[in-house]
Amino acid sequence: MAELLIDFITSLDGYASAEGWPGWWGLEGPEYLAWLEEQPEVTYLMGANTYRLMSGFAAGVTPAGADEFGAEEQASVDGLTRASKVVFSAALEEPLSWANSTLVRGDAVEAVRGMKERGSGLMSTIGSLSLCRSLLRAELVDRFRVVMFPVITGATGAERIYDGYPDVALEMSDSRTFDGRIQLVEYRPRVLDHPPLDTTA
């Protein structure tokens, strides 16, 4: 059976990005970049909005406010281009222009359930906040990983990650610090029907 990882890169206050900031908030360091290089091959899962954004980067479109990609950002985009990708969308049309991308029009939760049962190896989300919420609610997620960068983007933050989430118990399976400032935490998630101290249920 395949394993499913939700994988987020966030500011300390839980934003996926922030207006006017560079990729990785400009704080990526050699330890973190080396760790990224060591990660196993995965199949990436994403929705239409993330596909449009990331395929645009692959085609040379730079983020708003940036003149060009840094070398590390370009290497990251190139790696995504080479990787296998599954895109869930009823709006996009085939063929998808980004290399190694497969379009799935049906229900994403049921499709991922089938992919887990029939497949092997590791699947990982990238961006796609609503897809991640749906997969977590369906209890399909095996690992939940967050890499937190040491910034608070209360004024410029975009895409609040945890809005709309159910209550989730998290059992830590890994943690580490990169470059003395970037914190990784990884958990095994368990969706809760009610808070653990709720005695009325």
N, C-alpha and C positions, 0 to 999 in steps of 0.2 A: 504493500500500500504506500502511496506517495504521502509525503509530509507537507503540511501547509504552514508557512511562516508569514505573519504580518510584520512588516519591517518599516519602522518610521524613523525619520531624522527630524528632530524638533528643536525649537528654542526651549529654554527652561520652563516657560509658561505655556507650552503645548501648542505652538503654532508650527505649521509645516513650512512656511516661508514668510518673508517680510519684504515689503516694498522698499526698493532702493538698496537692499543688502545683496552682496554677491552670494554665489553658491557656497553652501556650508558656512554661511555667515562670515566667510573669509577667515575661518579659524581652523581649517583642516591642517594637520601636521603630519610629519613623516611616519609616526607610529600608526596613526589612523589610516593613512593612505596605503601603508604596507599591509595592514590588516584587510583592507578592501581587496587588495590584489590576491590575498590568500583564500578568499571565499570560494566555496564550491560552485560548480555550475548549477544554475537554477533555471526553471521556466518562470518567467515573469507574468503576473496577472494584472490587468489594468482595465479601467473603463475608458469611455470615449474621450473625456476631457484630458485625462493624463496622456492618452495616446496622441491627441492633437498637439499637446504641449511638447512631449518628448520627441515625437517624430519631426516636429518643427526644428527643435534643437539639432537633431541629426541631419536635417537638410540645411543647416547653417544659420537659422534664425537665432539671434542672441536674446537673452532675457532683457526686459525693459530696463533701460538705464545703463546697460553694459555695451561697450564697443565690440568686445570679442570675448571668447572663452579663454580662461586660463588653461595651461597645459593639463592640469589635473582634471578639470571639468571636461575638457575635450576627450581625454582618455576614458572618462566615465561614460560619456555619450557613445563613444566608439564601442565600448564593451557591451552596452545595451543593444546596439545595432547588431552585434554578432550573436547575441543570446536569443533563445527561443522565447516568443511572446504570444500570449493569448489575450485578445481584446474582446470585451463584452460590450456590445452596442447594438441597438436596433436602428440607429441613425446612420452609421458609417456604411460605405458601399465597398464591395469587393471589386478589384483586388486592392488590398491595403498596400500603400506605397513603401512603408518602412519594411526593410528586409526582415525575414524570419518572423513575420507577424501573421497570426491566424485569427480570423474574425468568428465570433460565436454570437448568434442572434438570440438564442433561447435564454431561459432563466439562468442567471449566473450561478445561483446557489446550487441548483440541481446539476448544472454542468460541472461545477467544481467537485461536487459530491461524487459524480461519476469518474472524474479524472483521478480523484484520490483512490477510489476503489480499484480502478483498472490499471493505474500507473505505478511508478516507483520514482525514487529520487526526491528532490525538493522543489516545491513550488513556492514562490514568494510574491507578495503584492509589492507594487511600487506606486506611491501616491494613492489615488483612487479612494478617497475617504469613505464615500457611501458604500462602495463595494466591500471595503474592510469591515464596516459596521454590519453589513448583511451576513458576511461569512462568519463573523464572531457570534452574532445572534443565533445562527444556525448550528453553532457548536462544531464547526469544521476546523477551527484553528488549533494547531498543535503547539505552536510557539509564537510568542508575542514579544518582539524586540524593539526597543527604543534606544536610539543614540541621541543624547541631549547635549547641545552646544551651550556654552556658558554665556548666553545673552537672554535678556528679557525684551520682547518686542511688543510691548503693550500699545505703543503708538502706531506702529507700522505693520504689525503681524497680520498675516492672511491665512485663511484655512485653519480654523480651530479644529483640532483633531478629535477631541473626545465628546463634543456636543452630540447628543442623541444616542450615546452608548447606554447599554444596560449596566447594571451593577455587575462587576466581574471580580472574582477572587483571583489573585495572582500568586503562584508559587515560584519563587526565584530559582532559576536554573543556571544563571551565569551573570557575572558582572565584572567590569574592568574599566580602567581609566587609560585614555590615550593622551599622550603628549602633555600630561599633567593638568588637563583641563576639560577633555571630552569624556562624558560618562556613558557607558553602555550598560543597560540592564536588560535581561531576558527572562521571560516567565513562561510557565505553563498556565494558560487561562482556564477559568471555570465560570461560566455564566451563572448568575444567581437569580433564583425566582423571587427572592426577598432578602433584605439585609440579614446577616447571620444572627443578630440579636433581636429580631422581630419575633416576639413570642405569641403574636396573634395569628400567625399562619399555621 
